[in-house]
């Protein structure tokens, strides 16, 4: 397997640390709200496609996987020039710009939400679900009698809105409920602010509020939690439901508001409640958590519905799709060249 990313992107450190081969391309970000980025992307794209073609010729993949995002664009275009089939992975309910641009060049688009296909007319769409890391497929400890362990999980970079709501809500939750514990992944930028708020508490409260810029053992943390407060990214939703944990979702309000569409099916299913980003403060977050602490029956029902929303077969479905597209339906798992965001 070969992964392809952006030079200087976060994938370089994470992928190389995992020991997976990585190649990088000279391609810049694209933000349609800033016209200058479109000009820069357009200028760099031909060179990036040539670089990607050289990678495709050298690696000779059976199939190229476009994992969405603008880095996929030169790799998928290069694969088309070299006659290599392409599968796109779309983790969000509303397909992103790269998926919409590239979908008709792909042999198939693997999606995580049934409604995604309706937004991609005249394209072969297969609803596979979103593959999750192996650690999230190994099951989770059973829940206790009531909600008492809160995980605030803003993604690897944290989420300032969630961080500040937790700073405001956690002290009162810890005071009112002596058995409540908080684990808080806040990202590097807000770590000092969150740690200062935690350290200002009396020791008996502060020791029940664990703070880290990043938790490397994400599956273990979600399995520990009774309730997860987080954004509504497609991968995070798939991982948390794989362990059957109820959620308080604060969708990221930018990037086309796509996370709101991700959150809606989980709210309708009863697996999550949602706080709009503009309303996410300490008072609102505290009320949402208090309501679930006070109503164990509702909390356990949310956990059951989270579990029911999971798609544990997603990884196998995606692998089976790759085999079919590569023309090896009975072969061992394919080794695709992957474009990572």
Number of C-alpha atoms within 10 A of each C-alpha: 12 17 19 24 24 23 15 13 14 11 18 18 11 11 16 11 9 8 8 11 13 20 17 21 23 17 24 21 13 19 13 11 9 9 10 12 15 15 11 14 18 14 13 15 20 14 15 24 22 16 18 25 21 14 21 24 13 9 13 15 21 19 25 30 25 31 21 23 17 26 27 26 23 24 29 29 22 23 27 16 12 14 10 21 21 29 27 26 23 27 25 23 24 24 22 17 15 18 24 16 12 19 24 15 18 24 19 20 27 25 25 24 22 14 16 21 21 11 12 17 12 10 17 14 22 19 18 24 26 27 23 20 14 11 15 21 16 11 14 18 12 11 15 11 10 15 24 21 19 23 23 25 26 25 19 15 15 24 21 14 18 25 25 19 19 25 19 17 19 25 20 13 21 20 13 11 12 12 12 18 23 22 21 28 29 30 23 13 13 18 19 15 14 21 19 11 17 21 14 11 14 11 10 11 20 20 14 18 21 14 21 18 21 19 18 11 9 19 22 16 17 27 22 20 26 24 28 25 25 25 30 27 21 20 16 18 24 26 25 25 25 27 27 29 28 29 30 22 28 27 23 20 14 10 11 12 12 20 22 23 17 23 26 18 17 23 18 10 13 20 26 24 18 22 17 13 17 11 13 20 20 20 13 14 22 19 13 14 20 16 13 19 20 12 12 15 13 14 25 22 14 25 24 17 20 26 19 14 19 19 19 22 14 20 18 14 19 21 18 20 22 27 21 15 21 21 13 15 15 9 11 10 13 20 16 22 26 25 27 21 16
